[in-house]
Amino acid sequence: MTRSRSQTIGPLGRTPARSSRQIPVVAPPPGGSPPPERGLVRRWLHGAFFENVGLKFLSIVLAVTVFLLVNTDKEREITVRVGVKYEYPADKVLVSEQLDEVRVTIKGEWRRLRAFDERELGRIRLDLTNAPTGEVEIRSGMIANLPPGLTVTSVSPRSVRVAFDKVAEKSVDVVAVTSGRPQHGYVVAEIKAVPATVKARGGERLLGALSSIRTSEVSLEGRTESFEALTELQSPAGVTVDPTLRVAVHVRIDEELVTRKTPDLAVSVRGDGIDPARWKITPGQVDVTLTGALLAVEKARTTITPIVKVTNVDKGTREATVLLEGLPPGVGVRISPERVQVVPVR
């Protein structure tokens, strides 16, 4: 039986009428779908990106706006640091560790938290004028200048321990502190602080164990001359002094004095028209001890030569005093032995 053209059914539906041009049919992969019509994906992408551009842009703007409004209205928490200010009686001093700041957790809408600056908050005021020794509570109500719409959910730590002592005053010595060393050949002869004592104020028990207060470090590195330096006092914790006070540290630097022994120096013969080879010296070596400034002594040890003087009239054996040639001024000397025998060689 012959079927009409209109009744022929293909895999994609009713087949079109035959034409003179043959279109190749690509068989679908086994178990898969038939391939899309050529150019269909390209047309779909073009329509998705370039048709109704204005409407699509407006949709994106509305979506972002809704997202921002929803998220900025959500409540969130942040943690900030708030300073602490102590107030206590004038006749007492705080001897316990002082708390400088606390961590405060604040809750509110995100748009309010973003505009919040923690510097707007006032310092927590701890009024200890009538507080006994022990724990003092830090409450959220102590947080001042909190913007509307924000609340404090927690404070850490929630309390601070306080302990007092009776205020006392005492005169203590000033100890000048130095660092480094003078240049080679120089030494520190004296260090003096002016004033030598200061009045310190603090807890009665703490001052009872305090005998001196140190200054900031004064450098001596490479110094060759005496000098004066103004510096500050480094008071221990819990002790106060006059904050305007400056201490003058006087440092006296002198040349370093030393004594150096140079043993077994050979004695030489000196004299006009004298042949040193024709004279024998007994003993032929002496020990030389130098005393004076370090730099001068070090220089002298490289320049001195022990000698005895001989003249043409000296014919026989005799004793001669040992002298030092090349000795710089200001250096003391001791020679051992001081006299030697000078013997002519035939």
C-alpha positions in Angstrom: 0.0 0.0 0.0 1.3 3.4 -1.0 1.3 6.2 1.6 0.7 9.8 0.6 3.4 12.4 1.2 1.4 14.2 3.9 1.0 11.0 5.9 4.8 10.3 6.2 6.0 10.8 9.8 9.7 11.4 10.5 11.6 11.3 13.9 11.1 15.1 14.4 7.4 15.2 13.3 5.7 15.4 10.0 8.2 15.5 7.2 8.1 18.4 4.8 7.4 18.1 1.2 10.2 16.9 -0.9 12.2 19.4 -2.9 14.8 19.1 -5.6 17.6 19.9 -3.1 18.5 17.1 -0.7 19.2 18.0 3.0 21.4 15.5 4.7 19.9 14.1 7.9 22.3 13.6 10.8 21.4 10.6 12.9 21.2 11.3 16.6 23.6 9.5 18.9 22.5 6.3 20.4 20.2 6.9 23.4 20.5 10.7 23.0 18.4 13.6 21.7 18.6 14.8 18.1 21.0 17.8 17.6 19.4 21.2 17.6 18.7 23.1 14.4 21.8 24.9 13.2 22.0 28.5 14.5 19.3 28.0 17.1 21.7 28.5 20.1 23.1 31.6 18.5 19.7 33.1 18.0 18.7 32.3 21.6 21.8 34.0 23.0 21.3 37.0 20.9 17.8 37.4 22.1 18.7 36.8 25.7 21.3 39.6 25.7 20.1 42.2 23.2 16.3 42.1 23.2 14.5 44.3 25.6 17.8 45.7 27.1 16.1 48.5 29.0 13.6 46.2 30.7 16.3 43.8 31.7 18.5 46.6 33.1 15.6 47.9 35.2 15.0 44.4 36.6 18.6 44.2 37.7 18.4 47.6 39.4 15.2 46.6 41.3 16.7 43.3 42.4 19.9 45.0 43.8 17.8 47.6 45.5 15.6 45.0 47.2 18.7 43.1 48.2 20.3 46.2 49.8 17.1 47.2 51.6 16.6 43.7 53.0 20.2 43.4 54.2 20.6 46.9 55.7 17.5 46.3 57.8 18.9 43.1 59.4 20.2 43.5 62.9 23.9 42.7 63.5 26.5 43.1 66.2 29.9 44.7 66.3 32.5 44.9 69.1 34.3 48.2 70.0 36.7 49.3 72.7 35.7 52.0 75.2 38.1 53.8 77.5 37.7 53.8 81.3 38.1 56.7 83.6 38.7 56.3 87.4 37.6 58.7 90.1 38.7 58.0 93.7 39.2 60.0 96.9 42.1 62.4 97.1 43.4 60.8 100.3 43.7 57.4 98.7 45.7 55.8 95.9 44.7 52.9 93.7 47.2 50.1 94.1 45.4 47.4 92.1 45.9 47.1 88.4 44.1 49.8 86.5 41.8 48.9 83.5 42.3 51.2 80.6 39.5 50.0 78.3 36.7 47.4 78.0 35.2 45.6 75.0 31.6 46.5 74.3 29.3 44.6 72.0 26.7 46.8 70.2 23.6 45.6 68.4 21.5 47.4 65.8 20.5 47.6 62.1 23.4 47.2 59.8 22.8 50.6 58.1 23.1 52.3 61.6 26.1 50.3 62.5 27.9 51.3 59.3 27.4 54.9 60.1 28.5 54.5 63.8 32.0 55.7 64.9 33.2 54.2 68.2 35.0 57.5 69.0 31.5 59.0 69.6 31.2 57.0 72.8 32.2 58.6 76.1 34.7 57.0 78.4 33.2 54.8 81.1 33.3 56.7 84.4 34.1 54.5 87.5 33.2 56.5 90.6 35.2 54.9 93.4 34.9 57.7 95.9 32.7 55.6 98.2 33.6 52.1 96.8 35.2 49.7 99.2 38.0 47.3 98.2 36.7 44.5 96.0 34.9 44.0 92.7 33.2 46.9 91.0 30.6 46.1 88.4 30.7 47.7 84.9 27.1 48.0 83.6 25.9 48.7 80.0 24.2 51.8 81.3 27.6 53.4 81.9 28.2 53.6 78.1 27.5 57.3 77.2 26.6 58.9 73.9 25.2 55.7 72.3 23.4 56.7 69.1 19.6 56.0 68.9 18.7 52.6 67.5 21.7 50.9 68.9 21.8 48.9 72.1 24.6 47.4 74.3 24.3 43.6 74.6 27.5 42.9 76.6 30.5 44.4 78.3 33.8 42.5 78.9 35.1 42.4 81.5 31.9 42.9 83.5 33.7 43.9 86.7 37.1 45.2 87.8 38.9 44.6 91.1 40.0 47.7 93.1 42.2 48.1 96.0 43.3 51.3 97.8 46.1 52.4 100.0 46.6 55.6 102.0 48.4 58.4 100.2 51.9 59.2 101.5 54.9 61.4 100.4 58.6 60.7 100.7 61.9 62.1 99.6 63.9 59.5 97.6 67.3 59.6 95.9 67.7 60.2 92.1 69.9 57.6 90.3 71.3 58.6 87.0 71.2 55.8 84.4 73.7 55.7 81.6 74.4 53.5 78.6 77.4 52.9 76.3 81.1 53.7 76.9 83.3 56.7 76.3 85.9 56.5 73.4 88.9 54.3 73.9 91.4 55.9 76.2 88.7 57.8 78.3 86.8 56.8 81.4 83.8 58.2 83.4 85.2 59.9 86.5 81.9 61.1 88.0 78.2 61.0 87.4 76.0 63.3 89.4 72.2 64.0 89.2 70.8 67.5 90.1 68.6 67.5 92.1 70.0 64.6 94.0 66.6 63.9 95.7 62.9 64.3 94.7 59.6 64.1 96.5 57.6 61.0 95.5 53.9 60.5 96.1 52.1 57.1 96.2 50.7 54.4 98.4 52.1 54.2 101.9 53.2 50.6 101.6 54.7 51.1 98.2 56.7 54.1 99.3 58.0 52.3 102.3 59.9 49.9 100.0 61.1 52.6 97.7 64.6 54.2 98.2 65.4 55.8 94.8 64.0 56.7 91.3 65.9 56.2 88.2 66.3 58.6 85.3 66.0 57.9 81.6 69.2 56.6 80.0 71.9 59.0 79.1 74.3 57.8 76.4 78.1 57.9 77.0 78.9 56.3 73.7 82.0 57.7 72.1 82.4 60.6 74.5 85.8 62.2 75.1 84.7 65.3 77.1 82.6 66.1 80.2 79.0 67.1 79.5 75.6 67.7 81.0 72.3 66.3 79.8 68.6 67.0 80.8 66.5 64.0 81.3 63.2 62.7 82.9 62.5 60.5 85.8 61.1 57.0 85.3 58.7 56.5 88.2 57.6 53.0 89.1 54.0 52.1 88.7 51.8 53.7 91.4 54.4 56.4 92.2 54.2 60.0 90.9 56.6 63.0 91.0 56.3 66.5 89.7 55.6 66.0 85.9 57.4 69.3 85.0 60.6 68.3 86.8 63.7 67.7 84.7 66.9 66.2 86.1 70.4 67.4 85.0 72.9 64.6 84.7 76.5 65.9 85.0 79.1 63.5 83.6 82.8 64.1 84.1 85.1 62.2 81.6 88.8 62.0 82.0 91.7 60.4 80.2 92.2 56.8 81.4 95.4 56.5 83.5 97.2 53.2 83.2 100.5 51.5 84.1 102.0 49.2 81.4 105.1 47.1 81.7 107.2 46.4 78.6 109.8 43.7 79.4 113.1 42.7 77.7 113.8 45.8 75.6 117.3 45.7 74.0 119.7 48.5 75.1 121.4 50.4 72.3 124.7 52.4 72.4 124.7 56.1 71.3 127.5 58.5 70.9 129.3 60.7 68.3 131.8 58.7 66.2 131.0 55.5 68.2 130.7 52.1 66.5 128.0 50.3 68.5 129.5 46.9 67.4 132.7 47.7 69.5 130.7 47.9 72.8 129.0 45.2 74.8 126.3 46.0 77.3 125.6 43.8 80.4 122.7 43.1 80.8 121.7 43.8 77.3 118.0 44.0 78.0 115.9 46.0 80.5 112.3 46.1 81.7 110.4 49.4 81.1 107.3 50.4 83.1 105.2 53.3 81.7 102.6 55.3 83.6 100.2 57.9 82.2 97.2 58.4 79.9 96.3 55.2 78.1 96.6 56.7 74.6 100.0 58.3 75.4 101.3 55.1 77.0 100.2 53.0 74.0 102.0 55.3 71.7 105.1 55.3 73.9 105.4 51.6 73.8 105.9 51.7 70.0 108.5 54.6 70.0 110.8 54.2 73.0 114.3 52.7 72.9 116.6 52.2 75.9 120.1 53.6 75.3 123.4 54.3 77.0 125.7 57.1 75.9 129.4 56.5 75.2 132.1 58.9 74.2 135.5 58.6 72.5 137.3 59.0 75.8 135.7 56.0 77.3 138.2 53.2 77.1 137.6 50.7 79.8 134.6 49.0 81.5 132.2 51.3 83.2 128.6 51.7 84.5 126.2 53.8 82.5 122.7 55.0 83.3 120.0 53.7 80.9 118.0 56.4 79.2 114.8 56.3 77.1 114.8 57.7 73.6 111.5 58.7 72.1 109.5 59.1 75.3 106.5 61.4 74.8 105.9 64.1 77.4 103.5 63.4 80.3 104.4 59.7 80.6 106.2 58.5 83.7 108.9 55.8 83.4 110.7 53.3 85.5 113.6 51.2 84.1 114.9 48.0 85.7 117.8 47.8 86.0 118.5 51.5 85.9 122.3 51.1 85.3 124.2 48.6 83.1 127.9 47.8 82.4 129.4 49.0 79.2 132.5 47.0 78.1 134.7 47.7 75.0 135.2 44.9 72.6 138.8 44.4 71.5 
